[in-house]
Amino acid sequence: MTQRAPGDDGDLDHVGRILAQWRHERPDLDPSPMGVIGRLHRLAGVLDAELRPVFAEAGLGDGDFDVLATLRRAGEPYELTPGELAATTMVTSGAVTKRVDRLLSGGYVERRVCGDDARSRRIRLTPSGLTLIDDLVGRHLANEHRLLAGLAPADRAELARLLELWGRTLDG
């Protein structure tokens, strides 16, 4: 049998080459999960690098964007408690305070005392925060459309369905 040089696998992508190497070296194992998880892991890195510049142009990180977007999605008066923000963002509860403090210093949100409980606070978008997030979400979605342009609409829908199904099974 002729020994194939590492990486000499024609049209395979990076993960495909890794799978081929494992199949050759350990034919007793099924490396097929690496085909999904390895590709998702690599794509996550690429997507992160492609998404962050839109936020960075506005002086924000992705967590900052997520807090602003969550407040905007909440509808008027664009206001939530820190606990509600933590529960509905993709930011950990410990990071919410840090993000809110950064957004406060930028003038994009304000912290208010709740009328019915002086111990509780609410975070609200300021007019400049609302203007910023309305602009950013449009640019963000245009960027996401660009990143998905290589997939047909039916393929996007199927991929979204499969990822949702997988996510639900992992969430238990």
N, C-alpha and C positions, 0 to 999 in steps of 0.2 A: 504494500500500500504506500502510495506517495504521501510524504508529509507535506501538509499545506502550511504556508507561512501565515503567522497571525495577521489578521486584517486582510487576507487575500480571499475574500468571499464575494467578489463581484458586486451585485446590486443590493446587498444587505445593508441595512442601516447599522449604526453602532451597536444597538441592543441585539439586532439579528446576528451580528458577528459574535457577540458574547454567547448567545444561545447556541450557535453552531459549535463554538469551542467547548462549551459544557457538554453538549451532546456527544462530541468526539471523545472528550476526556473522561466523562462519566455517563456512559450510555445506560447505566442502571438507574439514573435519576431523571425525573421529568422537570426540566427547567422552564416550562411554559409560563408559570406565574411571572417570571422575570420579563416576559414579553409585554405584559400589561403594566406591571408595577415599575419596571425599569424605564419604560417609555414615558409613563406618567411623571416619574421623578425627573427625568431629563426635561420634559415639556414644562414642568413647574418652574424650573430654573430659567428656561428661555422666556416663558410668559412673564415671570417676575421682572426680568431685565427689560422686556418690551413694554410693560405697563408702568413701571416706576417713573420713567422720564416725564410722562404727562403730569404726574403729581409733583415731581421735583421742579418743573417749570413754574409752578405756583408756590414753591417753597414748602411743599408738604411731603410727608411720607404717606405710604399706603394706609397706615392706621389712622392718620389724620383725615384722609379722604373718607375712610369708612365711617368715622364719627360724623363728619359733616353730611355724608350721604344718608346716614341713618336718621339724623334729625330732619333732613329734607323729606325723606320718605314718610315720616310720621305725620306730615300734613300740618296745616296751620294749627297752632301758633309755632310749629317747628321746635318743639320743646319736649324733653324727656328727663326723667331722673337719671342719675348715674347708674343705678341698678337696671333700669330699662335699657340704657345704652349698652351696658355689658351683656345683657341677655339677647340683644338684637343686632350686635355687630359681630365682626369676625376678629375682634380685638379682645384679649383677655381682660377680666375685671380689673386686675392690677394695672394694666396699661391704660385703662380708660381715664383715670385721674391724670396720668402723665400727658395723654393726648389732649384732654380738656384744658389743662394748664397751658399747653403750647398754643392751642387755639384761642384761649382767652388773651394771651399776650399778643397774638396777631390781630385781635379785634374781631374774630370770626364768630365767637360765641360769647354769651354772658351767663353768669351763674346767678340765679335768683333764689330768694327764700320762698318756700311754698307758703301760700296764704293760710292754709289750714294746719300747717305743722312747721313752726319756726325752726325746728331742728333739721328739717329736710330741705334739700336744694333741688333746683331744676336747672337744666342746661338748655339754653335757647339760642338759635341762630340769630346773629345780628343781621341788619340789612346787607352789610358787606359780605358776611358769611353766606347769605342766601344768593347774592349775585355771583360769588365765587363758585359755589357748588353747582349752580345752574349752568355756568359756563363749563366747568370741569366735567360734569357728568356727560355733557354732549361730546366733548373731546374724548373722554374715556370710552364711551360707547362706539364712537367712530374708530378708535384704535382697536377695540375688541372685534368690530366687524372686519377690519383689515386683517387681523390675526386669524380669523376664521374663513377668510375669502377662498381658501383652497378647498373647502368642503362644501358640497352641495347642501341646500337647505334640508333635504330629507336626511342626509348623513349627520348634520348638526343636531337635528331633532332626535335621531336615534342615539347619538353619542350622549346627549343630555339625559335622555331617558335611562340609558344604561348606567351612567354615572350616578344619577339619583337613586336608582335601584340598589346599586352597590353601596352607596353612602348609607341608605336606610338599613341594609343588612349589617354594616359595620357599626352603626349606631345602636343596634340591638333593638 
